């Protein structure tokens, strides 16, 4: 599974993008299976709506995992806002046999103009 939260510059609002096809480029997934890429735009004032996230889980055929997915995305969105992120991507995201989410390759990009507010995040930067 693929999960991304970023700022859509044309619409000037955050967008949550999910797909059942993780581990491959999003553009490639859009070419092969455009109906398998789902987007939820978030109003800055209202914030992320749990109802929309549950519906997203249904579209992804999460089968009894919609609530867990919604909780994960809601928390990632809060991180996105609080940490001045430009982009949060988890690709791929997998399930364990016990039904837990695992982020295999998480990546966070913080707006460089707000780094002065994110000192604790700078300490976590991997310079390798």
TAFEN-V436911 format. One record per run of one state. SS is the DSSP state (A for helix, B for strand, O for the rest). FROM is the first residue (numbers start at 1). TO is the last residue. Records with the same first field share a line. If there is no record, write none. Layout:
SS: FROM-TO ; FROM-TO
This chain:
O: 1-1 ; 9-12 ; 20-25 ; 33-33 ; 44-46 ; 48-49 ; 60-65 ; 83-84 ; 92-92 ; 96-100 ; 104-105 ; 111-111 ; 118-118 ; 123-128
B: 2-8 ; 13-19 ; 37-43 ; 47-47 ; 85-91 ; 93-95 ; 101-103 ; 106-110
A: 26-32 ; 34-36 ; 50-59 ; 66-82 ; 112-117 ; 119-122
